[in-house]
Amino acid sequence: MSLTKGLVASLVFLVWDILISYEAEVEHIWPKPRTSAFKWLYLYLRYFNLLVQIWHQIAVPYLTNGGDHASWCGAWYIYAVAISQVSISAIEVILAVRVFALFNKSYRIACLLAILLTAEILTMAVNAFYTIPEIQPSDSCILVDPPEQIVNYSAVLFVTQSVLLGLMAFKHTSALRSGYGRTPLVSVLIRDGSVVYIIVLVFAVALAASSKLQDKRTIAMFFWLISTSSVIGCRLIINTQKLLATAGQRKRPHSEVAIFTSEIDMSYNVA
């Protein structure tokens, strides 16, 4: 019963956020050109995740109806791992682009971020490769003991998020010394990065704790991850677009703020 409630609640939460942010979506996302990678990333996070959550309302009751679904378990585990990682990576790509722009598109920063994101994806892939075959098939593919290797992934996830936030904080300090660190754009970037860090940290700790306690209800985190990643990712993109629109109206040509804003704008419209 608690699993069903969590499943429905996560969908309701996502639908609620779609409704309250729809006006901002129409204003800041729809007018963007088809070549905008972040327009498509927004649409993926918003509407693909919505379709996934709707499908879960059908798939999960079917897999937990008491029938023999052991043959489906492997496919379900692979699906859950893939969707989870794509959702997390989408948020990290948005944050990485922000950091990349903050450092004036530094090649070294780009390499560092690419290594971090790749290491995280590889950790998830390796864990899945070794743990999924070891999971004992059962009538229900949903309520199973989580593998202890999840702790390894949680640690890598924590490192990735810490580096992203640390780079933002470092650049924020440099911007303060230069006199434009208190601008709304920089403040929003730091605020958003901190909020995402806290949410992901809580998720990573909860995931690791559930793994150690062998709590079969850990799967509920998967459903909430899908909705939460959609909300976080879409709001990161909308918040940046709002600030870019405001800064574009107020900035002075050739000022430090203008150059800084242009870097963010170019990164968010890269094809």
C-alpha positions in Angstrom: 0.0 0.0 0.0 2.8 2.4 0.9 4.5 1.7 -2.4 1.3 2.5 -4.3 0.8 5.7 -2.4 4.4 6.8 -3.2 3.9 5.9 -6.8 0.8 8.0 -7.2 2.2 10.9 -5.0 5.3 11.2 -7.2 3.1 11.5 -10.3 0.8 14.1 -8.6 3.9 16.1 -7.6 5.2 16.2 -11.2 1.8 17.1 -12.7 1.5 19.9 -10.1 4.9 21.4 -11.0 4.1 21.2 -14.7 0.9 23.2 -14.2 2.4 25.9 -12.0 5.4 26.4 -14.3 3.5 26.1 -17.6 3.3 29.9 -18.2 7.1 30.3 -17.7 7.6 27.4 -20.1 5.6 29.0 -22.8 7.4 32.3 -22.3 11.0 31.1 -22.0 11.2 27.7 -23.6 8.8 27.5 -26.5 10.3 30.5 -28.4 13.8 29.0 -28.4 15.0 27.7 -31.7 14.9 24.1 -32.6 18.7 24.1 -32.6 18.7 24.8 -28.9 20.0 21.7 -27.1 18.5 22.9 -23.8 15.1 23.3 -25.3 15.1 19.6 -26.1 16.6 18.7 -22.8 13.8 20.6 -21.1 11.2 18.9 -23.1 12.8 15.5 -22.4 12.9 16.1 -18.6 9.4 17.5 -18.5 7.4 15.3 -20.8 9.3 12.1 -21.2 9.5 11.8 -17.5 5.8 12.5 -17.3 5.1 9.6 -19.7 7.4 7.4 -17.7 5.5 8.1 -14.5 2.2 7.5 -16.2 3.5 4.2 -17.5 4.6 3.3 -14.0 1.0 3.5 -12.8 0.2 0.6 -15.1 3.5 -1.4 -15.0 4.0 -1.5 -11.2 0.6 -2.8 -10.3 1.0 -5.4 -13.0 4.4 -6.5 -11.6 3.1 -6.7 -8.0 -0.3 -8.4 -8.7 1.0 -11.8 -7.4 1.5 -13.3 -10.8 4.7 -15.0 -12.1 6.7 -12.1 -13.6 10.2 -13.4 -12.9 11.1 -13.3 -16.6 10.5 -9.6 -16.7 12.8 -8.8 -13.7 16.0 -8.4 -15.6 14.5 -6.0 -18.1 12.9 -4.0 -15.3 16.2 -3.6 -13.4 18.1 -2.5 -16.5 15.3 -0.1 -17.3 15.3 1.4 -13.8 19.1 1.8 -13.8 19.1 3.5 -17.2 16.3 5.9 -16.5 17.7 6.8 -13.2 21.2 7.6 -14.6 19.8 9.6 -17.5 17.7 11.7 -15.2 20.6 12.4 -12.9 23.0 13.0 -15.8 20.6 15.5 -17.3 20.7 17.6 -14.2 24.5 17.4 -14.0 24.9 18.4 -17.6 22.8 21.6 -16.9 25.0 22.4 -13.9 28.2 21.5 -15.8 27.3 23.9 -18.6 26.8 26.7 -16.0 30.2 25.9 -14.5 31.7 25.8 -18.0 30.3 29.2 -18.8 31.3 30.7 -15.4 34.9 29.7 -16.2 34.7 31.4 -19.7 34.5 28.0 -21.4 37.8 26.7 -20.1 39.1 23.6 -21.8 40.5 22.3 -18.6 37.2 22.7 -16.8 35.4 21.0 -19.6 37.8 18.0 -19.4 37.4 17.8 -15.6 33.6 17.9 -15.9 33.6 15.3 -18.7 35.8 13.0 -16.6 33.5 13.4 -13.5 30.3 12.7 -15.4 31.9 9.7 -17.3 33.2 8.2 -14.1 29.8 8.4 -12.5 28.1 6.8 -15.5 30.7 4.0 -15.6 30.3 3.4 -11.9 26.6 2.9 -12.4 27.1 0.7 -15.4 29.7 -1.5 -13.7 27.6 -1.9 -10.6 24.6 -2.8 -12.7 26.6 -5.3 -14.7 27.7 -7.2 -11.6 24.7 -6.8 -9.4 21.7 -7.3 -11.7 22.5 -10.9 -12.5 22.8 -11.7 -8.8 19.4 -10.4 -7.9 17.2 -13.4 -7.3 14.1 -13.5 -9.6 10.8 -13.4 -7.8 7.1 -13.0 -8.5 7.5 -9.3 -7.8 10.4 -7.5 -9.5 9.7 -4.4 -7.5 10.3 -5.3 -3.8 13.8 -6.7 -3.7 16.8 -6.2 -1.4 18.9 -3.4 -2.8 22.5 -4.3 -3.7 25.2 -3.1 -1.3 27.2 -1.7 -4.3 24.8 1.2 -4.4 27.0 2.7 -1.7 29.8 3.0 -4.2 27.6 4.9 -6.6 26.3 7.2 -3.9 29.9 8.1 -3.1 30.7 8.9 -6.7 27.5 10.9 -7.0 28.5 12.9 -3.9 31.9 13.7 -5.3 30.5 14.9 -8.6 28.0 17.2 -7.0 30.6 18.5 -4.5 33.0 19.4 -7.3 30.2 21.2 -9.3 29.2 23.2 -6.3 32.8 23.8 -5.3 33.6 25.2 -8.7 30.6 27.5 -8.6 31.5 28.7 -5.1 35.1 29.4 -6.2 33.9 31.4 -9.2 31.4 33.2 -7.0 34.2 34.3 -4.7 36.3 35.5 -7.6 33.2 37.4 -9.0 32.7 39.1 -5.7 36.3 40.4 -5.8 35.7 41.7 -9.3 32.6 43.5 -8.3 29.9 41.6 -10.1 29.4 38.6 -7.8 26.3 40.1 -6.3 24.4 40.4 -9.6 21.1 38.5 -9.9 22.5 36.1 -12.5 25.4 34.9 -10.3 23.3 34.8 -7.2 20.7 32.5 -8.9 23.5 30.2 -10.2 24.9 29.8 -6.7 21.4 29.4 -5.1 20.3 26.8 -7.6 23.5 24.9 -7.4 23.2 24.8 -3.6 19.6 23.6 -3.7 20.4 20.8 -6.1 23.4 19.8 -4.0 21.3 19.4 -0.9 18.6 17.5 -2.7 21.1 15.1 -4.4 23.0 14.7 -1.1 19.9 13.7 0.8 19.0 11.2 -2.0 22.5 9.7 -2.0 22.6 9.3 1.8 19.1 7.8 1.8 20.0 5.4 -1.0 23.2 4.3 0.8 21.3 3.9 4.1 18.6 1.9 2.5 21.1 -0.4 0.9 22.9 -1.0 4.2 19.5 -1.7 5.9 18.4 -3.9 3.1 15.1 -2.0 2.9 13.0 -3.5 0.0 11.1 -0.2 -0.2 14.1 1.5 -1.7 12.4 1.2 -5.1 10.1 4.1 -4.0 13.2 6.4 -4.3 13.3 5.5 -8.0 9.8 6.9 -8.6 10.5 10.1 -6.7 13.8 10.5 -8.5 12.0 10.6 -11.9 9.7 13.4 -10.7 12.2 15.3 -8.7 14.8 15.3 -11.5 12.2 16.6 -13.9 11.2 19.4 -11.5 14.9 20.3 -10.7 16.2 20.2 -14.3 13.3 22.2 -15.8 13.5 24.8 -13.1 17.2 25.2 -13.5 16.7 25.9 -17.2 13.8 28.2 -16.7 15.5 30.2 -13.9 18.5 30.7 -16.2 16.4 31.8 -19.1 14.5 34.3 -16.9 17.8 35.8 -15.7 19.2 35.9 -19.3 16.1 37.7 -20.5 16.3 40.3 -17.6 20.1 40.7 -18.0 19.7 41.2 -21.7 17.4 44.2 -21.1 19.6 45.8 -18.4 23.2 45.1 -19.2 25.6 47.7 -20.6 27.5 46.7 -23.7 31.1 45.6 -23.1 30.6 45.5 -19.3 31.9 42.5 -17.3 28.3 41.5 -16.6 27.4 41.7 -20.3 30.4 39.5 -21.2 29.6 37.0 -18.4 25.9 36.9 -19.4 26.8 36.3 -23.0 28.9 33.3 -22.0 26.0 31.7 -20.2 23.6 32.6 -23.1 25.9 31.1 -25.7 26.3 27.9 -23.7 22.6 27.5 -23.2 21.9 27.9 -26.9 24.6 25.6 -28.1 23.3 23.1 -30.7 
